[in-house]
Amino acid sequence: MSGASPLVAARRAADAGSPPSDPARGADFARGAAPGRKATSPRHRFSAYGLVYDSDLPAPWAEPAPAGAPVDATVRLGPVRGPTHPERADSAWTVESPTEAYCDWEGLRLRVSDGARIGVEIGPGATLEMAMVHLGYAASTVLLHQRGAMPLHAAGAAGPAGGALLLGESGAGKSPFAAMMARGDWALAGDDTIALDLAPGRPVGLHRAMRTARLFADSARAIDAVATGAPVGSAAGASAPAAFGPSGPAAFGPSGPAASGASGPAASGAFGPAASGAPVLAAGQGMGKGVRALSDPAGRLVWPAPLRAVFTLEWLHPSDAPLELERLPTLAALSALRRGIGRPEIPRQMGLDGAYFRLLARVAAEVPVFALRRPRDFAAAEAAVALARRTVERLAPAPHPSDNQGALT
């Protein structure tokens, strides 16, 4: 398997019933079940959204679960019971009750039950890669709703001073913005779905969802160019447009330079690992974007990180317009947060609107919410990211020896 990407190694190992030969990636991919085959033991244990999963599927987007941590959710491969009333299916997910939901997505069948179990059946036309991505994004969102955990369609990052939550409409550039924040002593919290720690009696916290970001190819190249100081569109960021945000579904993953084990600027950037991360899954497997693993800081952040600020990302025109940072009043902040609820039709059918409104009101009351407006131009992105990070650091209280939440260890 020399020269094969981690994903290819995982597929081959799954088909052969043995772990991949790459020891550096073995913990992520070992003994993943192939489509139509029963998983072999040991299974995968990983952490995401403040939960511990015990899974038949590998999860390269998640980090390993702490040793001995109790399991909150199980993921099992095998036949999945179809919808009770198929004639009522009017969206990707059919909510049968507050504790049962079913989805059939291009041959991939998913059932989420009791906020604790996810069933996965990889049918004709579906792939292991598709199942891995949908487990992390779609199925986990439904699982969180069943637990009343209010998942948000958002991105986030955290540093030693605390965390930042990024809201915005689809196309607002949340994923590349979060990827750019997650540099130095900062780490990615998630790029599409975020869960907050809203336990009574402690500050609002930012759980880590995943260590990967889904990025369009041109966004990934532009992030790498900005990080290395190269002009966007230069050799280091070749063919990357100036637009900040999604502009096309080109594949960027196992078919790119890193898939063959290539090194040098094309694969790792001019000054070390690529700022946009190493490819994990190609665009067609990442719901239109390539899934890329970002590097964590040398020290390890403690999750959940205290949430210091919420930023709603908006575009400014023209491209040379100055940055704008405006703190929103409580009602506007509450409205922005409410628009950020992930797959809002699902909690509505579960009767969670009232409970979620109370949770959102708490967040709006305790955490400052800002509108961050910046030009749609990667040349201006670095300044916007720096402004967001400075805001988080400014809002952090003075360090206290007994408070290690969000601290580097």
C-alpha positions, 0 to 999 in steps of 0.5 A: 500500500506504499503511496496510497492515501489514508482513505485508500488504505482504509478501504483496502484494510476493510476489504481484507479484514485487517488494519491499514499498514500505516501506523500513523493513521491506524488509530483512525482507520483500523478495521473499518467495515466495508460496505455490506460486511459486518464490522470486526472488533475492536470497534472505533471509539471517538469523541465529538460534540461532547459525546463519546461514540462506540462505532462500527465505522471509522471517523477520521474527522473525530479525535479519539475518546478518552480512555475509560470514558462512558459511551453516549452513542453507538453506531452500528452497520447492518440492515436499517428499518425503513420509515414507518410511513414512507408516503409522508417522507417530504425531506431527506429526514423523516421524523417519526417521533421525538426519538425516531428519525430515518433518512435514505440518501442515495442508497445510504440508509440511516436511522437515529433512535433515542438520542443514543443509537445510529444505524447505518446501512450502505446500500447500492450506490452508497459508499463507506466514504459517504457513510463516514461523512454523513455520520459526522454531519447529518446523523449526529445533528439529528442525534443531538436534536433527540438529546435536546442539545440544540446543534447549530449550523455554524463553525468555530475555533478556540484558543487559550483565551476561549472560543469563537462561534461563527454564524452566517448564511450558507456561502458566508465563508464560515468554513474557510474563516474557521480554518484560518482561525485554527492556526498557531495556538488555536484549534478548529472546533468544527466547520458545519455543525457545532454543539454548545455546553449549556449545562446549568451552573457553568459558563456557556462552552464550545464543544469540539465537533471535529478536527476536519474542515470541508473546503472547496479546492480554490478556498483551500489553495487560497488559505495556503497562499495567505498563510505563506505570504504568497499573493492569492493566485500566485504559484503557491496559490495557483488558480485560486480566485480572490473570492472568499467563500465557496465558488465551485465543487472541484475535488480536492482530496485523494486525487490531489498531490497529497494522495500520492504521498507528494511533498513540497509546496503543493502538498505541504505549503512553503513553510510547513504543513498546509494551513488548510490541512491534509486531504482526507476525503475528496469533494464528491465524498464530502457533500461537495467539498473536500474534507481536510484534517487541520493540525492542532497546536502543540499544546492540547486545548481543553474542551469545552472551551469557554465561549467568549464571542459569537460572530455572524459573518457578512460580506461587504462591497466593494472589495476595499471596504474597511472591516466592520465589527458591530455588537448586536443588541439582545433581540438582534443577537437572539434572532441571529442565533435562532437562524443558526439552528441546524436543520430547524425543521427537525426540532420543530417536528419534535416540539423543541422550539420552546426549549431551544428558545430558552437556551438561545436566550441564555446564550444571547444574555451571556455571550456577546454577539457581533456582526463581522462584515468583511470584503469578499476577498482573501486578501482581506481575510487575514485582517478579519481573522485577526480582529476576531481573535483579538476580540475573543482575547479582549473578552477573556477574564484575567487568568485564574489558577483554578480555571483551566477551561480552554487552556493549553496543557 
